[in-house]
Amino acid sequence: MTLTQDNAETVALRCLGWLAGNEDLLPVFMGATGVSEADMRENAQDVEFLGSVLDFILMDDAWVVQCCSALGIENDMPMRARAALPGGQQVNWT
């Protein structure tokens, strides 16, 4: 089942909240992206930023499992949410 963009944004915001509260992973995200805590607050409603949050979490299966477990959502939800946001469509090269 495909998520609407609004539902995907909600999932991404919840993931951002989880990431912001993760003392171990937050510095990794900030270092990899160059964002500050102020940038995170300012861009929390930006769908492209939310997509980047999901892209980051999706880089490691352990992060996905930890996030989903903490949020009480299925492990495929971040991937489905990412697909529903701009830039998340599957690329077909043929």
N, C-alpha and C positions, 0 to 999 in steps of 0.2 A: 504494500500500500504506500503510495506516494504522499508525503506531507505537503500541506500548503506552505507558502512562504511564511505566513504568520506563525504557524505551528513550529516551523523550523527555526525561526528567530527566537521563539520561546525556549526551545531546547538549547540553542546556542547560548542564550543569556544564562540559563541554568548552568551550563558547562563553564561559562566564564566565571560565574560565582564560585563554582567548585575550584576552578583553577586559582582564583584570587585568594582562596582560603587554604591553598596547599603550599605550606612553607618550603617544601623541597622543590616543587616543580615551578612555582611562580618565578623564581629568579632565572631558571633555565629559559622560560618563555620570554621574559623581559630581555635577557641577554641575546636570545636568538632573533628577536624582532626589533629590539631597540626602543620599545615603548616604555614609558614611565607609568607609575600608578595613576597620575593625572591624565595621561593619554588614554589609559584603559577606561577611566570614568567618562571622559569626554566622548570616546568612540563607541561606547556600549550600545548605542542605537544604530550604528553604522553597519549595514548588512555585510559589507566587504570585510570590515574588521571582525565581525562575528564569524564569517567564513574562515578567516585566518586563525581564529581561536580553535575552531573545529579541525582545520588542517593540522594544527600543531598537536592536538590531542590524538588525532588519528595516526600520527607518526609511530606510535608505540602501542601494541596491543595491551600491555600492562596498564598504560594510562587510561585506555578506553575502559577496561574492566574496572579499574578503581573508580573512575568518574561515574560510570553507569551504576555501579554498586552503591556509591554514596548518594546518587540521585534517585535510585529506585526505578531505573528505566532499563529497557532491554539493551543488550550490548551493540545491536546494530543501529540504534537510534541516532548517535552522532553521525554515522555515515549517511543515513537516510536524510537527516537534517541538512548535511553539507550538500547533498545532491539537489535539495530543494532551494538552495540559496544561489544567487548569481555567481557564476564561475564554477559551480559544482557539478555541472552536467558531464556525463560520461563522454569522452571524446572518441569518435569513431574515425579512424585514420584511413579507412578504405573507401 
